[in-house]
Structure formats: C-alpha cells, structure tokens
C-alpha cells in the first residue's frame, strides 16, 4: 500500500469534487515538498504495472492529470475500493488524459508499437490491454513552478528537489521494467530516461527516443512525424532533420523489437 495514499486518503475523501477541480493541491494540503518557486504536490500516480511491456514517460503529471487522478481515486475510495485497486484505477484513468491521448496513440501506432505488443491499436492500452502498459513520468508527482505546470526548467537532473523524485521513483520503475519498451514523450522526459540508461538500469535498444511530445503545442511536429505534412511550409520552430533522424532510429529499433516480440494470446 502506498504510504502517500495512506497519508492523504482522508484529505482526498473529505474534499468535494468541486474543491479538487478548483485546485488539485487542495489549497496546499497535498503539498509534499517545495524549493523556491517549485512545489511538488501529491496525486495518486505511484501504481506500477509489473506485467507491462511498454512504459510511456511524460515529464510530470500536469494540473489536468492531477485533477483526473484525484477525482478517480476519490470515487474509488468512497465506493470502498482497496488502496491498491484505487491507485490502479486512478493511474489508467488519468494518464495522458485529454486531447494529447489521441496524438500519442497515432504516433505509437505509426511506429508499429501495436505490432510489437500483438494488439490491433495502442488505443486499447487504456482499456482492454491495460496490463501491457505502465504510464509514468520522469517526475512521478505533479510539479508546479510559480503555480504553473513544470515544463522542464530548471533541470530536473540538477535540482535536488526534482532529482530526488528521479532517484526514488523513476529509478525503481526502470529496475522493475527493464525488459519493456520505453517511450519518453519529448526531450525533457528523454533526458530522464537516458539518465536511467547511463545508470545501467535500461539498455538504449529498448528506448524509443525522439518522438514529439503529444501536446497541442507540438501539432506541427506531430503532423510531420506522422507523415501528414511535408517539409514545404513548415515553420522555423520545427526541425525536420532532427525528426527524420529520430524516426529512422525508432523505426530500426521497432523492427527488431517486433521481430523479437512474443504473441499476446487473444489480443490480435
């Protein structure tokens, strides 16, 4: 059972859904650490799926994901669910929720992750094949900078408050799920995953580094990665050379992983 959930369950269940929607830190009652203008707040993202064959890594849960996870864990606890079951429900419900889920599914299917897993689409990772995926973040718990979602600055590798989350959360997950495919979403998440490679927890051949982050702000990069737009007319913020190189590396690694992949009974 999560020590954090045991600590915060009374606070979460006592709050109304309206309070959680208004402020996912519950006016600071869920804060577990701070330094300068950085704040780390609890949200129920500590569940790990030991059967996972793919790990999808973001930077940190944002306010929207924190709200969704808190609301779902509250519903589960009020309905009488055990802490482990409540954590599992909250993790799948809230991970990469919102519009970016569709973009992420499109990119994962585009590079052939579904074929490696033996399923028809990675969309089912959020439903019928949830046992195959572990959703996580470089920083397990939501981090806010001056009240806004943390977006990678200051560096999580050089900031003690944030590095502690890597040491306690992501490093443990990497050790448990070293056999899985690791997909960091965006360069900041990739920095954290590659730190796990440097520490010897993961091998680079199982890391699919270079896919654009599935946020709406990256719509142009995502469209180019998916082959839905050509180089003509791309804005200066898009780096097609880097995206092409990443796609080539990912495609080569996926080809080997698909070849090695065992079948998943009943999942075709």
C-alpha positions as CSV (number, residue, x, y, z in Angstrom):
1,X,0.0,0.0,0.0
2,X,1.2,3.5,-0.8
3,X,2.4,5.4,2.2
4,X,1.4,8.6,0.4
5,X,-2.1,7.4,-0.2
6,X,-2.4,6.2,3.4
7,X,-1.4,9.7,4.4
8,X,-3.6,11.7,2.1
9,X,-6.7,9.5,1.7
10,X,-8.6,11.2,4.5
11,X,-7.8,14.6,2.9
12,X,-8.9,13.5,-0.5
13,X,-12.1,11.8,0.5
14,X,-13.1,14.7,2.8
15,X,-12.8,17.2,-0.1
16,X,-15.6,17.7,-2.6
17,X,-15.2,17.1,-6.3
18,X,-15.6,20.8,-6.8
19,X,-12.7,21.5,-4.5
20,X,-10.5,19.1,-6.4
21,X,-11.5,20.6,-9.7
22,X,-10.8,24.1,-8.4
23,X,-7.3,23.3,-7.0
24,X,-5.6,19.9,-7.3
25,X,-3.2,20.9,-4.5
26,X,-6.3,21.4,-2.2
27,X,-5.0,24.7,-1.0
28,X,-1.6,23.2,-0.2
29,X,-3.0,20.3,1.8
30,X,-1.5,17.9,-0.7
31,X,1.9,19.6,-1.0
32,X,4.8,17.2,-0.2
33,X,7.8,19.4,-1.0
34,X,8.9,22.8,-2.2
35,X,12.0,24.8,-3.0
36,X,12.0,28.4,-4.3
37,X,9.1,28.7,-6.7
38,X,8.8,24.9,-7.2
39,X,6.1,22.9,-5.5
40,X,5.6,19.1,-5.5
41,X,2.0,18.0,-4.8
42,X,0.6,14.6,-4.2
43,X,-1.6,12.9,-6.8
44,X,-2.1,9.1,-7.0
45,X,0.4,8.1,-9.7
46,X,2.5,5.6,-7.8
47,X,0.9,2.4,-9.1
48,X,3.3,0.2,-11.2
49,X,2.1,-2.4,-13.6
50,X,4.6,-5.3,-13.3
51,X,3.2,-7.1,-16.5
52,X,3.9,-4.0,-18.7
53,X,5.7,-4.5,-21.9
54,X,5.7,-0.8,-22.7
55,X,6.4,2.2,-20.5
56,X,5.2,5.7,-21.7
57,X,7.0,8.5,-19.9
58,X,6.0,12.1,-19.6
59,X,7.7,15.0,-17.7
60,X,5.4,15.2,-14.8
61,X,1.6,15.0,-14.4
62,X,0.0,18.4,-15.1
63,X,-2.8,20.0,-13.2
64,X,-5.4,18.4,-15.5
65,X,-4.0,14.9,-15.0
66,X,-3.7,15.5,-11.2
67,X,-7.4,16.5,-11.0
68,X,-8.5,13.5,-13.0
69,X,-6.4,11.1,-10.9
70,X,-7.6,12.7,-7.6
71,X,-11.2,12.5,-8.7
72,X,-11.0,8.9,-9.7
73,X,-9.1,7.8,-6.6
74,X,-11.7,9.6,-4.5
75,X,-14.6,7.9,-6.3
76,X,-12.8,4.5,-5.8
77,X,-12.2,5.1,-2.1
78,X,-15.7,6.3,-1.4
79,X,-17.0,3.2,-3.1
80,X,-15.0,1.0,-0.8
81,X,-12.1,0.1,-3.1
82,X,-8.8,-1.0,-1.5
83,X,-5.9,1.4,-1.8
84,X,-4.1,-0.8,-4.4
85,X,-7.2,-1.0,-6.6
86,X,-7.9,2.7,-6.2
87,X,-4.4,3.6,-7.3
88,X,-4.6,1.3,-10.3
89,X,-7.9,2.8,-11.4
90,X,-6.6,6.4,-11.0
91,X,-3.4,5.7,-12.9
92,X,-5.1,4.4,-16.0
93,X,-7.9,6.9,-15.9
94,X,-5.8,9.9,-15.7
95,X,-2.5,9.1,-17.5
96,X,-2.1,11.1,-20.7
97,X,-5.7,12.1,-20.5
98,X,-7.2,14.9,-22.6
99,X,-6.6,15.7,-26.3
100,X,-2.9,14.5,-26.2
101,X,-4.0,10.9,-25.8
102,X,-5.2,10.7,-29.4
103,X,-2.0,12.2,-30.7
104,X,0.0,9.7,-28.6
105,X,-2.0,6.8,-29.9
106,X,-1.5,8.0,-33.5
107,X,2.3,8.2,-33.1
108,X,2.6,4.9,-31.3
109,X,0.6,3.1,-34.0
110,X,2.6,4.9,-36.7
111,X,5.9,3.5,-35.5
112,X,4.4,0.0,-35.0
113,X,4.3,-0.4,-31.2
114,X,0.9,-2.2,-31.5
115,X,2.5,-4.8,-33.7
116,X,5.3,-5.4,-31.1
117,X,2.6,-5.8,-28.5
118,X,0.4,-8.1,-30.6
119,X,-2.6,-5.8,-30.5
120,X,-4.7,-4.0,-33.1
121,X,-4.0,-0.5,-31.8
122,X,-2.3,1.1,-28.9
123,X,-5.6,2.8,-28.1
124,X,-6.6,-0.4,-26.2
125,X,-3.7,0.2,-23.7
126,X,-6.2,2.5,-21.9
127,X,-8.9,-0.2,-21.8
128,X,-8.7,-3.9,-22.7
129,X,-4.9,-4.2,-22.7
130,X,-4.1,-2.0,-19.7
131,X,-1.9,-4.9,-18.3
132,X,0.6,-4.3,-21.1
133,X,1.4,-0.6,-20.3
134,X,2.9,1.3,-17.5
135,X,2.2,5.1,-17.7
136,X,4.6,7.2,-15.7
137,X,6.5,10.4,-15.6
138,X,10.1,11.4,-15.1
139,X,8.8,13.1,-12.0
140,X,6.1,10.9,-10.5
141,X,4.1,13.5,-8.7
142,X,2.9,16.9,-10.1
143,X,5.4,19.7,-10.1
144,X,4.4,23.3,-10.4
145,X,6.6,26.3,-10.9
146,X,5.1,29.6,-9.6
147,X,1.7,27.9,-9.8
148,X,2.0,26.7,-13.4
149,X,2.8,23.3,-14.8
150,X,6.5,22.5,-14.7
151,X,7.8,22.2,-18.2
152,X,11.4,21.2,-17.7
153,X,13.1,24.2,-16.3
154,X,15.1,24.3,-14.0
155,X,16.7,21.0,-15.0
156,X,15.3,18.0,-13.1
157,X,18.8,16.4,-13.2
158,X,20.4,19.4,-11.4
159,X,17.7,20.4,-9.0
160,X,17.8,18.5,-5.7
161,X,14.0,18.6,-5.0
162,X,13.4,17.1,-8.5
163,X,16.3,14.8,-8.7
164,X,15.1,13.1,-5.6
165,X,11.9,12.1,-7.5
166,X,14.1,10.5,-10.2
167,X,16.1,8.7,-7.6
168,X,13.1,7.4,-5.7
169,X,10.6,6.9,-8.4
170,X,11.8,6.5,-12.0
171,X,15.0,4.6,-11.0
172,X,12.9,2.0,-9.1
173,X,10.5,1.7,-12.1
174,X,13.4,1.3,-14.5
175,X,14.8,-1.6,-12.5
176,X,11.5,-3.4,-12.3
177,X,10.6,-2.8,-16.0
178,X,14.0,-3.0,-17.7
179,X,12.5,-5.6,-20.1
180,X,9.9,-3.2,-21.5
181,X,9.9,-0.8,-24.4
182,X,10.4,2.7,-23.0
183,X,8.9,5.7,-24.9
184,X,9.8,9.1,-23.5
185,X,7.5,11.8,-24.7
186,X,9.6,14.9,-25.5
187,X,13.2,15.9,-24.9
188,X,12.9,16.5,-21.1
189,X,11.4,13.1,-20.5
190,X,14.1,11.7,-22.7
191,X,16.8,13.3,-20.6
192,X,15.4,11.4,-17.6
193,X,15.1,8.1,-19.4
194,X,18.6,8.4,-20.8
195,X,19.8,9.1,-17.3
196,X,18.4,5.6,-16.4
197,X,20.4,4.3,-19.4
198,X,23.6,5.9,-18.1
199,X,23.0,4.4,-14.7
200,X,22.7,0.9,-16.3
201,X,19.0,0.4,-15.4
202,X,18.0,0.4,-19.1
203,X,19.6,-0.6,-22.4
204,X,19.4,2.0,-25.2
205,X,18.0,-0.6,-27.7
206,X,14.7,-0.6,-25.8
207,X,14.4,3.2,-25.6
208,X,12.4,4.9,-28.4
209,X,13.8,8.4,-28.0
210,X,12.9,11.4,-30.3
211,X,9.1,11.2,-30.7
212,X,7.5,14.7,-30.3
213,X,5.6,15.3,-27.1
214,X,1.9,14.7,-27.8
215,X,0.7,18.2,-26.6
216,X,-1.3,20.5,-28.8
217,X,1.7,22.9,-28.9
218,X,3.5,20.3,-31.0
219,X,0.8,19.8,-33.6
220,X,3.1,20.7,-36.5
221,X,5.9,18.4,-35.3
222,X,3.4,15.6,-34.7
223,X,1.9,16.0,-38.2
224,X,5.3,15.9,-39.8
225,X,6.4,12.9,-37.7
226,X,3.2,11.1,-38.9
227,X,3.9,12.0,-42.5
228,X,0.7,14.1,-42.7
229,X,2.6,17.2,-43.7
230,X,5.6,17.8,-46.0
231,X,8.7,20.0,-45.3
232,X,7.2,22.7,-47.5
233,X,5.7,25.4,-45.4
234,X,7.0,24.1,-42.0
235,X,7.5,26.9,-39.5
236,X,11.0,27.7,-38.3
237,X,10.3,26.1,-34.9
238,X,10.1,22.7,-36.5
239,X,13.3,20.8,-37.0
240,X,12.6,18.3,-39.7
241,X,16.2,17.0,-39.8
242,X,16.1,16.0,-36.2
243,X,12.6,14.5,-36.5
244,X,13.7,12.5,-39.6
245,X,16.7,11.2,-37.8
246,X,14.7,10.2,-34.7
247,X,12.0,8.5,-36.9
248,X,14.8,6.5,-38.7
249,X,16.3,5.3,-35.4
250,X,12.9,4.5,-33.8
251,X,11.8,2.6,-36.9
252,X,15.0,0.5,-36.9
253,X,14.6,-0.3,-33.2
254,X,11.0,-1.1,-33.6
255,X,11.7,-3.5,-36.5
256,X,14.0,-5.5,-34.2
257,X,11.5,-5.4,-31.3
258,X,8.6,-6.5,-33.5
259,X,10.8,-9.5,-34.7
260,X,11.6,-10.4,-31.1
261,X,8.0,-9.9,-29.7
262,X,6.1,-12.9,-28.3
263,X,2.4,-13.2,-29.2
264,X,-0.2,-12.0,-26.7
265,X,-3.0,-14.6,-26.5
266,X,-6.3,-13.3,-27.7
267,X,-5.1,-9.8,-28.4
268,X,-5.0,-9.7,-32.2
